[in-house]
Amino acid sequence: MELKKFFSKGENIVGMVFLLLLALYMAWLMYRDVERMQEATTQYDYYQNLIYLIENIARTYFFCIYLLMVVLTYYNKQYSKWCIRVYYLLGASALMYFAWAGIFSSSVFNHIEPQFVENFPRMVHHLYVGPIFWMIIGYFFTPKILKDARKLKEEQDLTI
């Protein structure tokens, strides 16, 4: 896809500016989390900010997966098996994230100081619930994206 063709419509520029601002905001959040990890004075502070960093990375990752599905289907206007492969990647990524979060939370529990153990459930809550919004939103919209991709395939088959 040529950039000239992509930027020929005004809404693409607005969308790109929005995505750029969103990317800058997420990068700033991640940078701030890393700074707080370096300034941490206790293991609890360190792991809390590490969990915030993981949460922001996971949100960005799942948002990018959905964005990739939308770009493949609606901007390229071509059916490809990549939409379905990205959907499977989404499911596998969600399963791997939650499996890894379980292992990581037990490791965090073993490393935080005893006086902060009562705050552990809140930390684990952030770890599990952080990216779930994008996972749920994506699972609601993914069937429509796949249906539209199938329509594009049928239209392409008719033109051939």
DSSP file (Angstrom, degrees, kcal/mol; ACC not computed):
  #  RESIDUE AA STRUCTURE BP1 BP2  ACC     N-H-->O    O-->H-N    N-H-->O    O-->H-N    TCO  KAPPA ALPHA  PHI   PSI    X-CA   Y-CA   Z-CA
    1    1 A M              0   0    0      0, 0.0     2,-0.2     0, 0.0    75,-0.0   0.000 360.0 360.0 360.0 128.2    0.0    0.0    0.0
    2    2 A E     >  -     0   0    0      1,-0.1     4,-2.0     4,-0.0     5,-0.1  -0.524 360.0-135.8 -79.4 144.1    1.4    3.3   -1.0
    3    3 A L  H  > S+     0   0    0      1,-0.2     4,-2.6     2,-0.2    -1,-0.1   0.861 105.1  57.6 -67.0 -34.7    1.6    6.1    1.5
    4    4 A K  H  4 S+     0   0    0      1,-0.2    -1,-0.2     2,-0.2     4,-0.2   0.917 109.9  43.8 -61.9 -42.6    0.3    8.6   -1.0
    5    5 A K  H >4 S+     0   0    0      1,-0.2     3,-1.0     2,-0.2     4,-0.3   0.886 112.8  53.1 -67.4 -38.9   -2.8    6.6   -1.5
    6    6 A F  H >< S+     0   0    0     -4,-2.0     3,-0.6     1,-0.2    -2,-0.2   0.886 113.0  42.3 -65.2 -39.5   -3.1    6.0    2.2
    7    7 A F  T 3< S+     0   0    0     -4,-2.6    -1,-0.2     1,-0.2    -2,-0.2   0.300  86.2  97.3 -90.9  10.2   -3.0    9.7    3.0
    8    8 A S  T <  S+     0   0    0     -3,-1.0     2,-0.3    -4,-0.2    -1,-0.2   0.775  76.0  65.0 -71.5 -23.9   -5.2   10.8    0.1
    9    9 A K  S X> S-     0   0    0     -3,-0.6     4,-0.8    -4,-0.3     3,-0.6  -0.784  81.0-135.2-100.3 145.0   -8.3   10.9    2.4
   10   10 A G  H 3> S+     0   0    0     -2,-0.3     4,-1.7     1,-0.2     3,-0.4   0.825 101.3  60.9 -66.5 -33.1   -8.5   13.4    5.2
   11   11 A E  H 3> S+     0   0    0      1,-0.2     4,-2.4     2,-0.2    -1,-0.2   0.786  96.8  60.5 -69.7 -24.3   -9.8   10.9    7.8
   12   12 A N  H <> S+     0   0    0     -3,-0.6     4,-2.5     2,-0.2    -1,-0.2   0.881 103.9  49.7 -68.0 -36.2   -6.6    8.9    7.5
   13   13 A I  H  X S+     0   0    0     -4,-0.8     4,-2.5    -3,-0.4    -2,-0.2   0.918 111.6  48.1 -67.6 -42.6   -4.5   11.8    8.6
   14   14 A V  H  X S+     0   0    0     -4,-1.7     4,-2.3     1,-0.2    -2,-0.2   0.919 113.4  48.4 -63.0 -42.7   -6.8   12.4   11.6
   15   15 A G  H  X S+     0   0    0     -4,-2.4     4,-2.6     1,-0.2    -2,-0.2   0.899 111.4  49.5 -63.6 -41.3   -6.6    8.7   12.4
   16   16 A M  H  X S+     0   0    0     -4,-2.5     4,-2.4     2,-0.2    -2,-0.2   0.893 110.5  49.8 -66.7 -39.2   -2.8    8.6   12.1
   17   17 A V  H  X S+     0   0    0     -4,-2.5     4,-2.6     2,-0.2    -2,-0.2   0.917 111.5  49.7 -64.6 -41.9   -2.5   11.7   14.4
   18   18 A F  H  X S+     0   0    0     -4,-2.3     4,-2.4     1,-0.2    -2,-0.2   0.933 112.4  46.7 -60.6 -46.1   -4.7   10.0   16.9
   19   19 A L  H  X S+     0   0    0     -4,-2.6     4,-2.4     1,-0.2    -2,-0.2   0.869 111.6  51.5 -65.9 -35.6   -2.7    6.8   16.8
   20   20 A L  H  X S+     0   0    0     -4,-2.4     4,-2.4     2,-0.2    -1,-0.2   0.923 111.2  47.1 -65.7 -43.9    0.6    8.7   17.1
   21   21 A L  H  X S+     0   0    0     -4,-2.6     4,-2.3     2,-0.2    -2,-0.2   0.896 112.5  50.3 -63.9 -39.6   -0.7   10.6   20.1
   22   22 A L  H  X S+     0   0    0     -4,-2.4     4,-2.4     2,-0.2    -2,-0.2   0.905 110.6  49.3 -64.2 -41.6   -1.9    7.4   21.6
   23   23 A A  H  X S+     0   0    0     -4,-2.4     4,-2.4     2,-0.2    -2,-0.2   0.898 110.9  49.8 -65.1 -40.6    1.5    5.7   21.0
   24   24 A L  H  X S+     0   0    0     -4,-2.4     4,-2.3     2,-0.2    -2,-0.2   0.900 110.9  49.8 -64.7 -40.1    3.3    8.7   22.6
   25   25 A Y  H  X S+     0   0    0     -4,-2.3     4,-2.3     2,-0.2    -2,-0.2   0.923 111.9  47.0 -64.3 -44.6    1.1    8.5   25.6
   26   26 A M  H  X S+     0   0    0     -4,-2.4     4,-2.2     1,-0.2    -2,-0.2   0.890 111.6  51.3 -66.3 -37.9    1.6    4.8   26.1
   27   27 A A  H  X S+     0   0    0     -4,-2.4     4,-2.5     2,-0.2    -1,-0.2   0.899 109.7  50.4 -64.0 -39.6    5.4    5.3   25.6
   28   28 A W  H  X S+     0   0    0     -4,-2.3     4,-2.5     2,-0.2    -2,-0.2   0.910 109.4  51.0 -64.9 -41.4    5.3    8.0   28.3
   29   29 A L  H  X S+     0   0    0     -4,-2.3     4,-2.0     2,-0.2    -2,-0.2   0.915 112.2  46.7 -61.3 -42.4    3.4    5.7   30.7
   30   30 A M  H  X S+     0   0    0     -4,-2.2     4,-2.2     2,-0.2    -2,-0.2   0.905 111.5  50.7 -67.0 -41.0    6.0    2.9   30.1
   31   31 A Y  H  X S+     0   0    0     -4,-2.5     4,-2.3     1,-0.2    -2,-0.2   0.909 110.0  50.7 -61.8 -42.0    8.9    5.3   30.6
   32   32 A R  H  X S+     0   0    0     -4,-2.5     4,-2.3     1,-0.2    -1,-0.2   0.884 108.7  51.8 -64.0 -38.9    7.3    6.6   33.8
   33   33 A D  H  X S+     0   0    0     -4,-2.0     4,-1.9     2,-0.2    -1,-0.2   0.904 109.6  49.1 -64.6 -40.8    6.9    3.0   35.1
   34   34 A V  H  X S+     0   0    0     -4,-2.2     4,-2.0     2,-0.2    -2,-0.2   0.905 110.1  51.6 -65.5 -40.8   10.6    2.2   34.4
   35   35 A E  H  X S+     0   0    0     -4,-2.3     4,-1.6     1,-0.2    -2,-0.2   0.924 110.0  49.0 -60.2 -44.3   11.6    5.4   36.2
   36   36 A R  H  X S+     0   0    0     -4,-2.3     4,-0.6     1,-0.2    -1,-0.2   0.850 107.9  54.7 -65.2 -33.9    9.6    4.4   39.2
   37   37 A M  H >< S+     0   0    0     -4,-1.9     3,-0.7     1,-0.2    -1,-0.2   0.900 108.7  48.5 -64.5 -39.1   11.1    0.9   39.2
   38   38 A Q  H 3< S+     0   0    0     -4,-2.0    -1,-0.2     1,-0.2    -2,-0.2   0.799 113.2  47.4 -71.3 -28.0   14.5    2.4   39.3
   39   39 A E  H 3< S+     0   0    0     -4,-1.6    -1,-0.2    -5,-0.2    -2,-0.2   0.460  84.0 126.3 -90.0  -2.0   13.6    4.7   42.2
   40   40 A A    <<  -     0   0    0     -3,-0.7     3,-0.1    -4,-0.6    -3,-0.1  -0.278  39.7-170.7 -63.4 139.1   11.9    2.0   44.2
   41   41 A T        +     0   0    0      1,-0.0     2,-0.3     0, 0.0    -1,-0.1   0.612  69.7  40.6-103.9 -17.6   13.1    1.6   47.8
   42   42 A T  S  > S-     0   0    0      1,-0.1     4,-2.1    71,-0.0     5,-0.1  -0.862  82.7-115.9-126.4 163.0   11.4   -1.7   48.6
   43   43 A Q  H  > S+     0   0    0     -2,-0.3     4,-2.8     1,-0.2     5,-0.3   0.867 116.5  57.6 -63.0 -35.6   10.7   -4.9   46.7
   44   44 A Y  H  > S+     0   0    0      2,-0.2     4,-2.5     1,-0.2    -1,-0.2   0.939 107.1  46.2 -61.1 -48.0    7.0   -4.1   46.9
   45   45 A D  H  > S+     0   0    0      2,-0.2     4,-2.2     1,-0.2     5,-0.2   0.906 113.1  50.9 -61.4 -41.5    7.4   -0.7   45.2
   46   46 A Y  H  X S+     0   0    0     -4,-2.1     4,-2.0     1,-0.2    -2,-0.2   0.952 114.1  42.0 -61.5 -50.4    9.6   -2.3   42.5
   47   47 A Y  H  X S+     0   0    0     -4,-2.8     4,-2.3     2,-0.2    -1,-0.2   0.834 110.9  56.7 -70.3 -31.6    7.2   -5.1   41.8
   48   48 A Q  H  X S+     0   0    0     -4,-2.5     4,-1.9    -5,-0.3    -1,-0.2   0.940 111.6  42.5 -63.2 -45.1    4.2   -2.8   41.8
   49   49 A N  H  X S+     0   0    0     -4,-2.2     4,-2.1     2,-0.2    -2,-0.2   0.826 111.3  55.9 -71.7 -30.2    5.7   -0.6   39.2
   50   50 A L  H  X S+     0   0    0     -4,-2.0     4,-2.6    -5,-0.2    -1,-0.2   0.900 107.4  49.5 -64.7 -40.0    6.9   -3.7   37.2
   51   51 A I  H  X S+     0   0    0     -4,-2.3     4,-2.5     2,-0.2    -2,-0.2   0.887 109.1  51.8 -66.4 -38.2    3.3   -4.9   37.2
   52   52 A Y  H  X S+     0   0    0     -4,-1.9     4,-2.2     2,-0.2    -1,-0.2   0.904 110.5  49.2 -62.4 -39.7    2.1   -1.5   36.0
   53   53 A L  H  X S+     0   0    0     -4,-2.1     4,-2.4     2,-0.2    -2,-0.2   0.928 111.5  48.0 -64.9 -44.7    4.7   -1.7   33.2
   54   54 A I  H  X S+     0   0    0     -4,-2.6     4,-2.7     1,-0.2    -2,-0.2   0.902 110.4  53.1 -61.8 -41.1    3.6   -5.2   32.2
   55   55 A E  H  X S+     0   0    0     -4,-2.5     4,-2.3     1,-0.2    -1,-0.2   0.917 110.6  46.1 -60.4 -45.1    0.0   -4.0   32.2
   56   56 A N  H  X S+     0   0    0     -4,-2.2     4,-2.2     2,-0.2    -2,-0.2   0.884 112.8  49.8 -67.5 -38.4    0.8   -1.1   29.9
   57   57 A I  H  X S+     0   0    0     -4,-2.4     4,-2.5     2,-0.2    -2,-0.2   0.919 111.7  48.6 -65.3 -42.9    2.8   -3.3   27.5
   58   58 A A  H  X S+     0   0    0     -4,-2.7     4,-2.6     2,-0.2     5,-0.3   0.906 110.4  50.9 -66.0 -41.2   -0.1   -5.9   27.4
   59   59 A R  H  X S+     0   0    0     -4,-2.3     4,-2.3     1,-0.2    -1,-0.2   0.942 112.8  46.3 -58.8 -46.7   -2.7   -3.2   26.7
   60   60 A T  H  X S+     0   0    0     -4,-2.2     4,-2.3     1,-0.2    -2,-0.2   0.901 111.9  51.9 -63.4 -41.5   -0.5   -1.8   23.9
   61   61 A Y  H  X S+     0   0    0     -4,-2.5     4,-1.8     2,-0.2    -2,-0.2   0.942 112.4  43.5 -61.1 -50.1    0.1   -5.3   22.5
   62   62 A F  H  X S+     0   0    0     -4,-2.6     4,-1.8     1,-0.2    -1,-0.2   0.868 112.8  52.7 -69.0 -34.8   -3.6   -6.3   22.4
   63   63 A F  H  X S+     0   0    0     -4,-2.3     4,-2.4    -5,-0.3    -1,-0.2   0.913 108.5  51.3 -62.9 -41.4   -4.6   -2.9   20.9
   64   64 A C  H  X S+     0   0    0     -4,-2.3     4,-2.4     1,-0.2    -2,-0.2   0.853 105.9  55.3 -65.5 -34.4   -2.0   -3.4   18.2
   65   65 A I  H  X S+     0   0    0     -4,-1.8     4,-2.0     2,-0.2    -1,-0.2   0.939 111.1  43.8 -63.0 -45.5   -3.4   -6.8   17.3
   66   66 A Y  H  X S+     0   0    0     -4,-1.8     4,-2.2     1,-0.2    -2,-0.2   0.893 112.4  52.7 -67.2 -38.2   -6.8   -5.4   16.8
   67   67 A L  H  X S+     0   0    0     -4,-2.4     4,-2.6     1,-0.2    -1,-0.2   0.900 107.7  52.0 -62.4 -40.7   -5.5   -2.5   14.9
   68   68 A L  H  X S+     0   0    0     -4,-2.4     4,-2.5     2,-0.2    -1,-0.2   0.897 108.6  50.8 -62.4 -41.1   -3.6   -4.9   12.6
   69   69 A M  H  X S+     0   0    0     -4,-2.0     4,-1.9     2,-0.2     5,-0.2   0.910 111.5  47.8 -62.7 -41.9   -6.8   -6.8   12.0
   70   70 A V  H  X>S+     0   0    0     -4,-2.2     4,-3.0     2,-0.2     5,-0.8   0.916 112.4  48.6 -65.9 -42.9   -8.7   -3.6   11.1
   71   71 A V  I  X>S+     0   0    0     -4,-2.6     5,-1.9     1,-0.2     4,-0.8   0.920 111.6  49.7 -64.5 -43.1   -5.9   -2.5    8.7
   72   72 A L  I  <5S+     0   0    0     -4,-2.5     6,-0.8    -5,-0.2    -1,-0.2   0.883 122.2  32.7 -62.7 -37.5   -5.7   -5.8    7.0
   73   73 A T  I  <5S+     0   0    0     -4,-1.9     4,-0.4    -5,-0.2    -2,-0.2   0.933 129.7  25.8 -87.4 -48.7   -9.5   -6.0    6.5
   74   74 A Y  I  <5S+     0   0    0     -4,-3.0    -3,-0.2    -5,-0.2    -2,-0.1   0.826 126.2  36.9 -94.5 -32.8  -10.7   -2.4    6.0
   75   75 A Y  I  <<S+     0   0    0     -5,-0.8    -3,-0.2    -4,-0.8    -4,-0.1   0.866 121.9  41.6 -89.8 -37.0   -7.7   -0.4    4.6
   76   76 A N  S   <S-     0   0    0     -5,-1.9    -2,-0.1     2,-0.1    -3,-0.1   0.764  88.5-154.4 -77.7 -23.7   -6.1   -3.1    2.4
   77   77 A K        +     0   0    0     -4,-0.4     2,-0.4    -6,-0.3    -4,-0.1   0.805  55.4 114.0  53.6  32.7   -9.6   -4.1    1.1
   78   78 A Q        -     0   0    0     -6,-0.8     2,-0.3    -5,-0.1    -1,-0.2  -0.996  67.8-125.2-133.3 138.5   -8.2   -7.5    0.4
   79   79 A Y        +     0   0    0     -2,-0.4     2,-0.3    73,-0.2    -6,-0.1  -0.621  38.5 164.0 -77.0 136.7   -9.0  -10.8    2.0
   80   80 A S    >   -     0   0    0     -2,-0.3     3,-1.2     1,-0.0     4,-0.5  -0.983  49.6-119.3-146.5 157.2   -6.0  -12.7    3.3
   81   81 A K  T 3> S+     0   0    0     -2,-0.3     4,-2.3     1,-0.2     5,-0.2   0.578 100.8  85.5 -71.5  -7.1   -5.6  -15.5    5.7
   82   82 A W  H 3> S+     0   0    0      1,-0.2     4,-3.0     2,-0.2    -1,-0.2   0.841  81.1  59.7 -64.7 -32.2   -3.6  -13.2    7.9
   83   83 A C  H <> S+     0   0    0     -3,-1.2     4,-1.7     2,-0.2    -1,-0.2   0.928 109.5  42.4 -60.4 -43.8   -6.8  -11.9    9.5
   84   84 A I  H  > S+     0   0    0     -4,-0.5     4,-2.2     2,-0.2    -2,-0.2   0.890 114.1  51.4 -70.8 -38.7   -7.6  -15.4   10.7
   85   85 A R  H  X S+     0   0    0     -4,-2.3     4,-2.3     1,-0.2    -2,-0.2   0.895 109.3  50.3 -64.5 -39.5   -4.0  -16.0   11.7
   86   86 A V  H  X S+     0   0    0     -4,-3.0     4,-2.3     2,-0.2    -1,-0.2   0.868 107.7  54.6 -66.2 -35.3   -4.0  -12.8   13.7
   87   87 A Y  H  X S+     0   0    0     -4,-1.7     4,-2.0     2,-0.2    -2,-0.2   0.920 109.6  46.3 -62.8 -43.5   -7.2  -13.9   15.4
   88   88 A Y  H  X S+     0   0    0     -4,-2.2     4,-2.7     1,-0.2     5,-0.2   0.880 110.1  54.0 -65.7 -36.8   -5.5  -17.2   16.4
   89   89 A L  H  X S+     0   0    0     -4,-2.3     4,-2.7     1,-0.2    -2,-0.2   0.893 106.3  53.7 -61.0 -39.4   -2.5  -15.2   17.6
   90   90 A L  H  X S+     0   0    0     -4,-2.3     4,-2.2     2,-0.2    -2,-0.2   0.935 110.8  44.7 -60.4 -48.4   -4.9  -13.1   19.7
   91   91 A G  H  X S+     0   0    0     -4,-2.0     4,-2.2     1,-0.2    -2,-0.2   0.925 115.3  46.8 -63.8 -45.1   -6.4  -16.2   21.4
   92   92 A A  H  X S+     0   0    0     -4,-2.7     4,-2.6     1,-0.2    -1,-0.2   0.891 111.8  52.0 -64.5 -38.7   -3.0  -17.8   22.0
   93   93 A S  H  X S+     0   0    0     -4,-2.7     4,-2.6    -5,-0.2    -1,-0.2   0.898 108.7  50.0 -64.9 -40.4   -1.6  -14.5   23.3
   94   94 A A  H  X S+     0   0    0     -4,-2.2     4,-2.2     2,-0.2     5,-0.2   0.928 112.9  46.5 -64.2 -44.4   -4.5  -14.1   25.8
   95   95 A L  H  X S+     0   0    0     -4,-2.2     4,-2.2     1,-0.2    -2,-0.2   0.921 114.3  47.4 -63.5 -43.5   -4.0  -17.7   27.0
   96   96 A M  H  X S+     0   0    0     -4,-2.6     4,-2.7     1,-0.2     5,-0.2   0.886 110.0  53.7 -66.1 -37.7   -0.2  -17.3   27.3
   97   97 A Y  H  X S+     0   0    0     -4,-2.6     4,-2.6     1,-0.2    -2,-0.2   0.944 111.6  43.7 -62.4 -47.1   -0.6  -13.9   29.1
   98   98 A F  H  X S+     0   0    0     -4,-2.2     4,-1.7     2,-0.2    -1,-0.2   0.864 114.3  50.1 -69.8 -34.6   -2.9  -15.4   31.8
   99   99 A A  H  X S+     0   0    0     -4,-2.2     4,-1.7    -5,-0.2    -1,-0.2   0.932 113.9  45.5 -65.1 -44.5   -0.7  -18.5   32.2
  100  100 A W  H  X S+     0   0    0     -4,-2.7     4,-3.0     1,-0.2    -2,-0.2   0.875 108.5  56.9 -66.2 -37.1    2.4  -16.3   32.6
  101  101 A A  H  X S+     0   0    0     -4,-2.6     4,-2.5     1,-0.2    -1,-0.2   0.877 105.2  52.1 -62.7 -37.3    0.5  -13.9   35.0
  102  102 A G  H  X S+     0   0    0     -4,-1.7     4,-1.5     2,-0.2    -1,-0.2   0.929 113.1  43.2 -63.7 -44.7   -0.2  -16.9   37.3
  103  103 A I  H  X S+     0   0    0     -4,-1.7     4,-1.5     1,-0.2    -2,-0.2   0.916 115.6  49.0 -66.3 -43.2    3.4  -17.9   37.4
  104  104 A F  H  X S+     0   0    0     -4,-3.0     4,-2.5     1,-0.2    -2,-0.2   0.881 107.0  55.2 -66.2 -38.8    4.6  -14.3   37.8
  105  105 A S  H  X S+     0   0    0     -4,-2.5     4,-2.2     1,-0.2    -1,-0.2   0.872 106.7  50.4 -65.8 -35.6    2.2  -13.5   40.6
  106  106 A S  H  X S+     0   0    0     -4,-1.5     4,-1.4     2,-0.2    -1,-0.2   0.873 110.6  50.4 -69.1 -34.3    3.5  -16.5   42.7
  107  107 A S  H  X S+     0   0    0     -4,-1.5     4,-0.8     2,-0.2    -2,-0.2   0.906 109.9  50.0 -66.7 -41.0    7.0  -15.3   42.1
  108  108 A V  H >X S+     0   0    0     -4,-2.5     4,-1.8     1,-0.2     3,-0.9   0.908 106.7  55.4 -63.5 -41.0    6.1  -11.8   43.2
  109  109 A F  H 3< S+     0   0    0     -4,-2.2    -1,-0.2     1,-0.3    -2,-0.2   0.862 106.9  50.9 -60.0 -35.9    4.4  -13.2   46.4
  110  110 A N  H 3< S+     0   0    0     -4,-1.4    -1,-0.3     1,-0.2    -2,-0.2   0.687 114.9  42.9 -74.9 -17.6    7.7  -14.9   47.3
  111  111 A H  H << S+     0   0    0     -3,-0.9    -2,-0.2    -4,-0.8    -1,-0.2   0.668  89.5  93.1-105.6 -18.8    9.7  -11.7   46.9
  112  112 A I  S  < S-     0   0    0     -4,-1.8     5,-0.1   -69,-0.1     8,-0.0  -0.406  84.0 -96.5 -78.9 156.7    7.7   -8.9   48.5
  113  113 A E    >   -     0   0    0      1,-0.1     3,-1.6    -2,-0.1     4,-0.2  -0.334  30.3-117.4 -68.5 149.4    8.2   -8.0   52.1
  114  114 A P  G >  S+     0   0    0      0, 0.0     3,-1.3     0, 0.0     4,-0.3   0.812 111.5  61.6 -59.7 -31.9    5.9   -9.5   54.7
  115  115 A Q  G 3  S+     0   0    0      1,-0.2     3,-0.2     2,-0.1    -2,-0.0   0.668 105.7  48.1 -70.6 -13.9    4.5   -6.1   55.8
  116  116 A F  G X  S+     0   0    0     -3,-1.6     3,-1.5     1,-0.1     4,-0.3   0.327  78.1 101.6-106.0   6.8    3.2   -5.6   52.2
  117  117 A V  G X  S+     0   0    0     -3,-1.3     3,-1.4     1,-0.3    -1,-0.1   0.822  73.9  63.6 -62.3 -30.9    1.5   -9.0   51.8
  118  118 A E  G 3  S+     0   0    0     -4,-0.3    -1,-0.3     1,-0.3     4,-0.2   0.728 101.2  52.6 -67.3 -18.4   -2.0   -7.4   52.5
  119  119 A N  G <> S+     0   0    0     -3,-1.5     4,-1.6     1,-0.2     3,-0.4   0.482  83.7  93.4 -90.7  -4.3   -1.5   -5.3   49.3
  120  120 A F  H <> S+     0   0    0     -3,-1.4     4,-2.5    -4,-0.3     5,-0.3   0.888  77.7  56.3 -59.7 -43.6   -0.7   -8.4   47.2
  121  121 A P  H  > S+     0   0    0      0, 0.0     4,-2.1     0, 0.0    -1,-0.2   0.875 106.6  51.3 -59.0 -34.8   -4.3   -9.0   46.0
  122  122 A R  H  > S+     0   0    0     -3,-0.4     4,-1.9    -4,-0.2    -2,-0.2   0.894 109.6  50.3 -67.3 -38.2   -4.5   -5.5   44.6
  123  123 A M  H  X S+     0   0    0     -4,-1.6     4,-1.8     2,-0.2    -1,-0.2   0.936 112.1  46.2 -63.4 -46.3   -1.2   -6.0   42.7
  124  124 A V  H  X S+     0   0    0     -4,-2.5     4,-2.4     1,-0.2     5,-0.2   0.860 107.3  58.8 -66.7 -34.7   -2.4   -9.3   41.2
  125  125 A H  H  X S+     0   0    0     -4,-2.1     4,-2.8    -5,-0.3     5,-0.3   0.925 106.3  48.0 -58.7 -45.0   -5.8   -7.6   40.3
  126  126 A H  H  X S+     0   0    0     -4,-1.9     4,-1.6     1,-0.2    -1,-0.2   0.888 110.5  52.8 -62.3 -38.5   -3.8   -5.0   38.2
  127  127 A L  H  < S+     0   0    0     -4,-1.8    -2,-0.2     1,-0.2    -1,-0.2   0.910 118.1  34.3 -64.9 -42.5   -1.9   -7.8   36.6
  128  128 A Y  H  < S+     0   0    0     -4,-2.4    -2,-0.2     1,-0.1     4,-0.2   0.849 123.8  40.4 -83.2 -34.9   -4.9   -9.8   35.5
  129  129 A V  H >X S+     0   0    0     -4,-2.8     3,-0.6    -5,-0.2     4,-0.6   0.667  91.3  87.4 -92.2 -17.3   -7.4   -7.0   34.8
  130  130 A G  T >< S+     0   0    0     -4,-1.6     3,-0.5    -5,-0.3     4,-0.3   0.920 101.9  24.1 -50.4 -59.5   -5.1   -4.5   33.0
  131  131 A P  T 3> S+     0   0    0      0, 0.0     4,-1.8     0, 0.0     3,-0.3   0.472  97.0  95.6 -88.6   1.3   -5.4   -5.8   29.4
  132  132 A I  H <> S+     0   0    0     -3,-0.6     4,-2.7     1,-0.2     5,-0.2   0.810  75.9  62.2 -65.9 -28.5   -8.8   -7.4   29.8
  133  133 A F  H <X S+     0   0    0     -4,-0.6     4,-2.7    -3,-0.5     5,-0.2   0.950 107.9  42.2 -59.7 -48.9  -10.6   -4.4   28.4
  134  134 A W  H  > S+     0   0    0     -3,-0.3     4,-2.1    -4,-0.3    -1,-0.2   0.834 113.1  54.3 -69.8 -30.8   -8.9   -4.7   25.1
  135  135 A M  H  X S+     0   0    0     -4,-1.8     4,-2.1     2,-0.2    -2,-0.2   0.950 112.8  41.9 -64.7 -47.5   -9.3   -8.4   25.0
  136  136 A I  H  X S+     0   0    0     -4,-2.7     4,-1.6     2,-0.2    -2,-0.2   0.932 115.1  49.3 -67.1 -46.6  -13.1   -8.2   25.6
  137  137 A I  H  X S+     0   0    0     -4,-2.7     4,-1.8    -5,-0.2     3,-0.3   0.920 112.6  49.5 -58.8 -43.3  -13.6   -5.3   23.2
  138  138 A G  H  X S+     0   0    0     -4,-2.1     4,-2.4    -5,-0.2    -1,-0.2   0.893 107.1  52.9 -64.1 -40.0  -11.6   -7.2   20.6
  139  139 A Y  H  < S+     0   0    0     -4,-2.1    -1,-0.2     1,-0.2    -2,-0.2   0.776 109.2  51.2 -69.4 -24.0  -13.5  -10.4   21.0
  140  140 A F  H  < S+     0   0    0     -4,-1.6     4,-0.4    -3,-0.3    -1,-0.2   0.875 119.3  34.7 -75.2 -37.6  -16.8   -8.5   20.5
  141  141 A F  H  X S+     0   0    0     -4,-1.8     4,-2.0    -5,-0.2     3,-0.3   0.671  99.2  79.2 -93.0 -17.9  -15.6   -6.8   17.2
  142  142 A T  H  X S+     0   0    0     -4,-2.4     4,-2.8     1,-0.2     5,-0.2   0.891  88.7  55.5 -61.3 -41.8  -13.5   -9.6   15.8
  143  143 A P  H  > S+     0   0    0      0, 0.0     4,-2.3     0, 0.0    -1,-0.2   0.898 108.9  48.7 -58.8 -37.4  -16.4  -11.7   14.5
  144  144 A K  H  > S+     0   0    0     -4,-0.4     4,-2.6    -3,-0.3    -2,-0.2   0.912 111.3  49.6 -66.3 -41.4  -17.6   -8.6   12.5
  145  145 A I  H  X S+     0   0    0     -4,-2.0     4,-2.2     1,-0.2    -1,-0.2   0.926 112.8  46.7 -63.1 -43.8  -14.1   -8.1   11.1
  146  146 A L  H  X S+     0   0    0     -4,-2.8     4,-2.0     2,-0.2    -1,-0.2   0.870 111.5  51.9 -66.3 -36.2  -13.8  -11.8   10.1
  147  147 A K  H  X S+     0   0    0     -4,-2.3     4,-2.1    -5,-0.2    -2,-0.2   0.918 110.9  47.4 -65.0 -43.3  -17.3  -11.6    8.5
  148  148 A D  H  X S+     0   0    0     -4,-2.6     4,-2.2     1,-0.2    -2,-0.2   0.871 110.2  52.9 -65.3 -36.2  -16.3   -8.5    6.5
  149  149 A A  H  X S+     0   0    0     -4,-2.2     4,-2.0     2,-0.2    -1,-0.2   0.887 108.1  50.8 -65.9 -37.6  -13.1  -10.3    5.5
  150  150 A R  H  X S+     0   0    0     -4,-2.0     4,-2.3     2,-0.2    -2,-0.2   0.896 108.6  51.8 -66.3 -39.5  -15.1  -13.2    4.2
  151  151 A K  H  X S+     0   0    0     -4,-2.1     4,-2.5     1,-0.2    -2,-0.2   0.911 108.4  51.6 -61.3 -41.6  -17.3  -10.9    2.2
  152  152 A L  H  X S+     0   0    0     -4,-2.2     4,-2.4     1,-0.2   -73,-0.2   0.896 108.6  51.3 -62.2 -39.1  -14.2   -9.4    0.7
  153  153 A K  H  X S+     0   0    0     -4,-2.0     4,-2.5     2,-0.2    -2,-0.2   0.922 110.0  49.0 -63.3 -43.4  -13.0  -12.9   -0.3
  154  154 A E  H  X S+     0   0    0     -4,-2.3     4,-1.8     1,-0.2    -2,-0.2   0.901 111.6  49.3 -63.0 -40.4  -16.3  -13.7   -1.9
  155  155 A E  H  X S+     0   0    0     -4,-2.5     4,-1.7     1,-0.2    -1,-0.2   0.898 111.6  49.0 -65.8 -39.9  -16.2  -10.4   -3.9
  156  156 A Q  H  X S+     0   0    0     -4,-2.4     4,-1.2     1,-0.2    -2,-0.2   0.886 109.4  52.1 -67.1 -37.3  -12.7  -11.1   -5.0
  157  157 A D  H  < S+     0   0    0     -4,-2.5    -1,-0.2     1,-0.2    -2,-0.2   0.865 109.0  51.0 -65.4 -34.6  -13.7  -14.6   -6.1
  158  158 A L  H  < S+     0   0    0     -4,-1.8    -1,-0.2     1,-0.2    -2,-0.2   0.856 108.5  50.9 -70.3 -34.6  -16.5  -13.2   -8.1
  159  159 A T  H  <        0   0    0     -4,-1.7    -1,-0.2     1,-0.3    -2,-0.2   0.728 360.0 360.0 -76.4 -20.8  -14.3  -10.7   -9.9
  160  160 A I     <        0   0    0     -4,-1.2    -1,-0.3    -5,-0.1    -2,-0.2   0.472 360.0 360.0 -83.2 360.0  -11.8  -13.4  -10.8
